[in-house]
Amino acid sequence: MKNDLELINLKKSYGNFDAIHGINLKIKDGSYCCLLGPSGCGKTSLLRMIAGHEEISEGEIFLGSSRLNELPPSKRGTSMMFQSYALFPHLKVIDNVSFALKIMGITREKRNKTALKYVEMVQMQGYEDRFPHQLSGGQKQRIALARALITKPSVLLLDEPLSALDPALRVLMRTELKQMQRELNITFIHVTHSQEEALALASIAVVMNEGKVEQVDNPLTIYNKPKSAFVSEFVGGHNIISIGKKIFSLRTDNILLEHTNSKTKNNSKKMTITDIEFQGSSVKIILNNSEYKHFNVTVSDSEFFTKDLKISDEVSCSWNLSNLHELK
């Protein structure tokens, strides 16, 4: 039977504060699921309840046909990789990776042989005899990943595993995580507050806000068809536009930007450039007028330099109505 993970009316309360409000969610076996949302939205509490590190106030958790509610973490078929990596400072790499097997009573020879396979899997061979303080941040992350995988979990839980890494290493490691998930063909549930990270990694993304699920979809749909103003604003790359009694989102790269002395469309809006942010191959331009106080447009770097856009320039913005996406 497939090990689909199902959360049924799951709630978590801390005294009078409800951190999780009756979440219903089904994550198919073999998915790379990202729990995405701002700090305090409940995504880490949700992950810890799945892992068994947080008590469930109400509701049920099933992995396949097994009800996880009362099971200890070691019996759930899940393994958690903590944000801090939580490596034992007094143990060498090989002993950190094999620690769970030691608890199971497996002999040193057998557990070291198994641990070496996982060390190789995360490309850390040759580091077996080092201590955690002798490793870089990226190396610690790899060892923590190997330690989490050695128990052969059905579901790997990752609590912001890339947050401590520098930007270049973060991009490299997310590529390796995605590749490893495909090769192992097990479910990864990855908590992050980074929209870019979630869109790059997930086969299914769960956007959370104030203990509730705002939207569950594949990343392409989340980005192109956000269900609410919150999702649209949090995921980014959109402007919120009101037309009559309806609210729409408009992607920032679907807007035509011209100098006001150029030939512009009749439905264009005049705005003033208030700031410019260079983002590598693209440029984010912030504008405002009496109607919009923080309107964003994204153009390619070549278009930006060709049009010679500068702060305080008056410009005209226009877009096709077909590019507007209605929000609930």
C-alpha angles and dihedrals in degrees: 000000000000117000097231111168114227129187115196120197089325116189135178124190131182103198106300093346118095109209095175121033112204101301120195113192138152120199114192120231112268095023126138099221123186120199102209131187147104124292111288096023093119101253096125092045088053092050092048092051090053089049093048094243092112126049118242114238094196138347136041140274121207129187104192104313094334119104107218102190100104098025119110117241093259092057099047102082089241132110127197130214108201126220091241090046087229095220116175105252094207095052128081120239093262091052093046091053094045096042096106090052090052089055088052090057097248115156119258093245094053096042093048090050090052093043091054090059091055092044087055091046090061091041096246100123111143092038097079095112098045125104122232093256088061092059132084122236093263092048092050089052092053092050092048088051092051091049091051093049099046092082089059096234123195088220127032114203117204121190107202091313095176101044096097095052128093115254098259094048090045091059092047094048095048089055089052092047091053092048092048092049090053092048095047092040093210129129117271118195109192124187115210141152091203114103091196092052094049094047091049097047112029131093084185126021126200113200112203133193128178094344095312135099111248098181140354115197145116113286094255092057093042090055100039100034111029112181098216142023089252093057091044093052096040097048088046133206093096141094121214112230129187119209113178107311094338131090123213138181121224124193112240091228092056094069126100113220122196137162110261090242089061124089103274136182123264093244094053123125123220115230140163124237108240101171143004126209120192111215103177111262091013136047126217113214120196118205140171145187135165090291102040122037099182110021116166130208125182120206133169117264090245092053091048094054093041092055092043094222119188139178112276092025115138111230141174122236124199137166142178115263088225088069093061114102116202116231128209 
